[in-house]
Amino acid sequence: MGAAVSLAAGAPGERDPHAVAGVAAAAALSAPALLGSCCWPLLAAGLLGGAATAAARTAAHTLSFGLQLAILTNLVQLTAHKCRAAGGRYGPAWAAAAAACLLMADPTRHVLQDAGVWSGPGSNMYVDGCTDASGLRGLRCLTPVGWLFSVLATGAGFALLVWATLRATASGARGRAAWRAR
């Protein structure tokens, strides 16, 4: 009860470590996509020299999807609570909701491909036959779908999420005030 009450009843501009932790968790879960992998279990398997089966990949995609969806929807709710406490300016909450949609685009693509709902050459993340599709070098091998979902949607989602969190928690204003006070 104490945590829920303190979040909803927090003063406008009050520092909220939960919002910052939510952004950090979303970033950590989405980091493999930025590094050219699809999810943490497969990234770890690749770093440790292991091979991933199709079943392990499907399970990893589904688990990553569920965790990201849970974290992002809770972060949107927290942002909406902060906006309501700050007088009802919901711009940051709408930005957080848009960020959640953008950040969920790539995991959704993976889950749909694993389920066979979205298949075919038009859904591939990498160009067929490209031998350099690992790590940051893999950017050269991305198809337009890979660029759209893995790079553009994820990057725009993170930018919106950071902006929404800074606005909802008034961190930008506090930072400027602290800088001026030096």
C-alpha positions in Angstrom: 0.0 0.0 0.0 2.8 2.4 0.9 4.5 2.3 -2.5 1.2 2.7 -4.5 0.1 5.6 -2.3 3.4 7.4 -2.4 3.5 7.1 -6.3 0.1 8.4 -6.8 0.3 11.1 -4.1 3.8 12.3 -4.9 4.3 16.0 -5.3 4.7 17.4 -8.8 8.4 17.4 -9.7 9.3 15.0 -6.9 12.1 12.6 -7.8 10.8 9.2 -8.6 13.4 6.3 -8.6 10.7 3.9 -9.9 10.4 5.8 -13.2 14.1 5.9 -13.7 14.3 2.1 -12.9 11.5 1.4 -15.4 13.4 3.2 -18.2 16.6 1.3 -17.2 14.8 -2.0 -17.2 13.3 -1.3 -20.6 16.7 -0.4 -22.0 18.3 -3.5 -20.5 15.7 -5.8 -22.1 16.0 -4.1 -25.4 19.8 -3.8 -25.5 20.3 -7.1 -27.4 18.3 -5.7 -30.4 20.7 -2.7 -30.5 23.6 -5.1 -30.4 22.4 -7.2 -33.4 20.8 -10.0 -31.4 17.2 -10.7 -30.8 17.0 -11.4 -27.1 19.2 -11.9 -23.9 19.2 -15.7 -23.9 20.4 -15.9 -27.5 22.9 -13.1 -26.9 24.3 -14.9 -23.9 24.4 -18.2 -25.8 26.3 -16.5 -28.6 28.8 -14.9 -26.2 29.4 -18.2 -24.5 29.8 -20.1 -27.8 26.6 -22.1 -27.5 24.1 -22.8 -30.2 20.4 -22.0 -29.9 17.7 -24.2 -31.2 14.5 -23.0 -32.8 12.5 -23.9 -29.7 15.0 -22.0 -27.4 14.7 -19.0 -29.7 10.9 -19.1 -29.7 10.9 -19.4 -25.9 13.4 -16.5 -25.6 11.3 -14.3 -27.9 8.1 -15.0 -26.0 9.7 -14.4 -22.6 11.4 -11.2 -23.7 8.0 -10.1 -25.2 6.2 -10.7 -22.0 8.7 -9.0 -19.8 9.0 -6.0 -22.0 5.3 -5.6 -22.2 4.8 -5.9 -18.5 7.6 -3.3 -17.7 6.5 -0.8 -20.4 2.8 -0.9 -19.6 3.6 -0.4 -15.9 5.9 2.5 -16.8 3.1 4.1 -18.9 0.7 3.8 -15.9 3.3 5.3 -13.6 3.9 8.2 -16.0 0.1 8.8 -16.2 -0.1 8.9 -12.3 2.8 11.4 -12.3 1.0 13.5 -14.9 -2.2 13.5 -13.0 -0.4 14.5 -9.8 1.3 17.4 -11.7 -2.0 18.9 -12.7 -3.3 16.8 -15.5 -0.8 17.5 -18.3 -0.7 14.2 -20.0 1.8 14.8 -22.8 4.5 12.7 -21.2 2.0 9.9 -20.6 1.0 9.9 -24.2 4.6 10.0 -25.2 5.4 7.0 -22.9 2.4 5.1 -24.5 3.8 5.8 -28.0 7.3 4.8 -26.8 5.9 1.5 -25.5 4.3 0.7 -28.9 7.5 1.6 -30.7 9.6 -0.5 -28.3 7.2 -3.5 -28.6 7.3 -3.4 -32.4 10.5 -5.6 -32.8 9.6 -8.2 -30.1 6.1 -8.4 -31.7 7.7 -9.1 -35.1 9.8 -11.9 -33.6 6.9 -13.5 -31.9 4.7 -13.3 -35.0 7.5 -14.9 -37.1 8.1 -17.6 -34.6 4.4 -18.5 -34.7 4.4 -18.5 -38.5 1.9 -15.7 -38.7 4.3 -13.4 -40.5 6.6 -15.4 -42.7 8.3 -15.1 -46.0 11.2 -13.1 -47.4 9.5 -9.8 -46.7 9.7 -10.4 -43.0 13.4 -11.2 -42.7 15.5 -9.0 -40.5 18.8 -9.8 -42.3 19.7 -10.0 -46.0 19.9 -13.7 -47.1 23.5 -14.8 -47.5 25.1 -12.0 -45.5 27.9 -13.4 -43.5 28.5 -10.5 -41.3 25.2 -10.3 -39.4 26.5 -10.2 -35.9 27.1 -7.3 -33.5 27.2 -3.8 -34.7 28.7 -4.9 -38.1 25.3 -6.6 -38.7 23.8 -3.2 -39.5 25.2 -3.6 -43.0 23.1 -6.8 -43.4 19.7 -5.4 -42.3 16.8 -5.5 -44.6 14.4 -2.5 -44.7 12.2 -4.5 -42.2 15.2 -4.9 -40.0 16.0 -1.1 -40.2 12.4 -0.2 -39.5 11.8 -2.5 -36.6 15.2 -3.0 -34.9 16.8 0.4 -35.5 14.2 3.1 -36.2 11.3 1.9 -34.0 13.6 0.9 -31.1 15.7 4.1 -31.3 12.6 6.4 -31.5 11.0 4.5 -28.7 13.9 5.0 -26.4 14.1 8.7 -27.3 10.4 9.2 -26.5 10.7 7.1 -23.3 13.6 9.1 -22.0 11.9 12.4 -22.9 8.6 11.3 -21.2 10.3 10.2 -18.1 12.3 13.4 -17.8 9.2 15.5 -18.3 6.9 13.4 -16.0 9.5 13.5 -13.2 10.6 17.1 -13.9 14.2 15.9 -13.9 15.1 18.3 -16.7 14.0 21.4 -14.7 15.7 20.2 -11.6 18.9 19.5 -13.6 18.9 23.0 -15.1 18.2 24.6 -11.7 21.1 22.6 -10.2 23.4 23.7 -13.0 22.5 27.3 -12.6 23.0 27.1 -8.8 26.6 26.0 -9.2 
